[in-house]
């Protein structure tokens, strides 16, 4: 008696939601830790955040491959899984960013604006008052909690897409029996 392979292949949705929420939660915890320690201006924070995102995408997709796909995953399915995990983590982080700057510590926006003003003056000490006021008005427009969350989400989405392309190269593992069946 010949057996036919099971045509149902689970999608990455549930796994991506679980690992995306976990990754987003870890990113929020790390952000709160850096805030509590007064380290939000440290440039290494971005690197650690990047590592947490990569780790969540990698672990979640590897878990999906091993537990639901019998150890095999195509490049496309790996990309879908990795990207969805990063997308969900980015959404969670963006909601947190909005809530943080809107309700938890709105004074941080003023710190950002002041830092931007200092940077403008450092780069162009001869700037006119009119040009400085124009630059600061644009800075003020784009440092609202909503814009910060939106631009953070877009940035994370772009980074997530690139990371998913790269990670999928390392995570793919073609099933040798599938290529013989075609």
C-alpha positions in Angstrom: 0.0 0.0 0.0 1.4 3.4 -1.1 1.1 6.3 1.3 0.5 9.8 0.0 2.3 12.6 1.8 0.2 14.9 3.9 -0.4 18.0 1.8 -1.1 20.2 4.8 1.9 22.3 5.7 1.3 24.5 8.8 1.7 28.3 8.2 4.0 30.4 10.4 1.1 32.5 11.8 0.7 31.1 15.3 4.4 30.6 15.8 5.2 34.1 14.5 2.6 35.6 16.9 4.0 33.8 19.9 7.7 34.5 19.1 6.9 38.1 17.9 5.1 38.9 21.2 8.0 37.4 23.2 10.6 39.3 21.2 8.6 42.5 21.5 8.3 41.9 25.2 12.0 41.4 25.6 12.7 44.6 23.6 10.3 46.5 25.9 12.0 45.1 29.0 15.4 46.0 27.7 14.2 49.5 27.0 12.7 49.9 30.5 16.0 48.6 31.9 18.1 51.1 30.0 15.7 53.9 31.0 15.9 52.9 34.7 19.7 52.8 34.5 19.8 56.2 32.7 21.5 54.6 29.7 19.1 55.7 26.9 21.7 57.9 25.2 24.3 55.1 25.1 25.0 54.1 21.5 25.5 50.5 22.4 21.8 50.2 23.2 20.9 50.1 19.5 23.3 47.2 19.0 21.8 45.2 21.9 18.3 45.9 20.6 19.4 44.6 17.1 20.8 41.4 18.7 17.5 40.8 20.6 15.5 41.2 17.4 17.9 38.9 15.4 17.8 36.4 18.2 14.0 36.4 18.4 13.6 36.0 14.6 16.2 33.3 14.4 15.0 31.3 17.4 11.3 31.6 16.4 11.9 30.4 12.9 14.2 27.6 14.0 11.5 26.5 16.4 8.9 26.6 13.7 11.2 24.5 11.4 12.0 21.9 14.0 8.6 21.6 15.7 6.1 22.0 12.9 7.9 21.3 9.7 9.9 18.1 10.7 13.2 19.9 10.5 12.8 21.2 7.0 11.9 24.7 5.7 12.1 26.4 2.4 13.8 29.8 1.9 10.4 31.4 1.3 8.7 29.9 4.3 11.7 30.8 6.5 11.5 34.4 5.2 7.8 34.5 6.0 8.3 33.2 9.5 11.2 35.5 10.3 9.6 38.6 8.8 6.3 38.0 10.6 8.1 37.6 13.9 10.0 40.9 13.3 6.8 42.6 12.2 4.9 41.6 15.3 7.8 42.5 17.6 8.0 45.9 15.8 4.3 46.5 16.3 4.6 45.7 20.0 7.6 48.0 20.3 5.9 50.8 18.5 2.9 50.7 20.7 5.2 50.8 23.7 7.1 53.8 22.3 3.9 55.7 21.7 2.7 55.0 25.3 6.1 55.7 26.8 6.5 59.1 25.2 2.8 60.1 25.5 2.1 59.0 29.1 5.1 57.6 31.0 7.8 60.2 30.4 6.8 62.9 27.9 9.8 65.0 29.2 12.0 62.7 27.1 10.7 64.4 24.0 12.0 67.8 25.2 15.4 66.1 25.9 15.4 64.9 22.3 14.5 68.3 21.0 17.2 70.0 23.0 19.7 67.4 21.8 18.6 68.1 18.2 19.1 71.8 18.7 22.6 71.3 20.2 23.5 69.1 17.2 22.2 71.7 14.7 24.3 74.4 16.4 27.3 72.1 16.6 27.2 71.3 12.9 26.5 74.9 11.8 27.5 77.5 14.4 26.8 80.3 12.0 23.2 79.3 11.5 20.8 82.3 11.4 18.0 82.5 14.0 15.4 82.1 11.2 17.0 79.0 9.9 17.4 77.6 13.4 13.8 78.3 14.2 12.7 76.6 10.9 14.8 73.5 11.7 13.5 73.3 15.3 9.9 73.6 14.1 10.4 70.6 11.8 12.1 68.8 14.7 9.1 69.6 16.9 6.7 68.2 14.3 8.5 64.9 14.0 9.2 64.3 17.7 5.6 63.7 18.8 4.8 60.3 20.3 2.9 59.3 17.2 5.6 60.2 14.8 8.3 58.6 16.9 6.3 55.4 17.0 5.5 55.5 13.3 9.1 56.2 12.2 10.4 53.6 14.7 8.0 51.1 13.2 9.0 51.9 9.6 12.7 51.6 10.5 12.2 48.3 12.3 10.2 47.0 9.4 13.0 47.8 6.9 15.6 46.2 9.2 13.3 43.2 9.7 13.0 42.6 6.0 16.8 42.7 5.5 17.4 40.5 8.5 14.7 38.0 7.3 16.4 37.8 3.9 19.8 37.1 5.6 18.5 34.7 8.3 16.5 32.7 5.9 19.7 31.8 4.0 21.0 30.2 7.1 17.8 28.7 8.4 16.5 27.1 5.2 16.8 23.3 5.1 15.3 21.7 2.0 13.6 18.3 2.4 15.5 16.0 0.1 12.4 13.8 -0.4 10.4 16.7 -1.7 12.7 17.3 -4.6 12.4 13.6 -5.7 8.6 13.7 -5.6 8.3 16.5 -8.2 
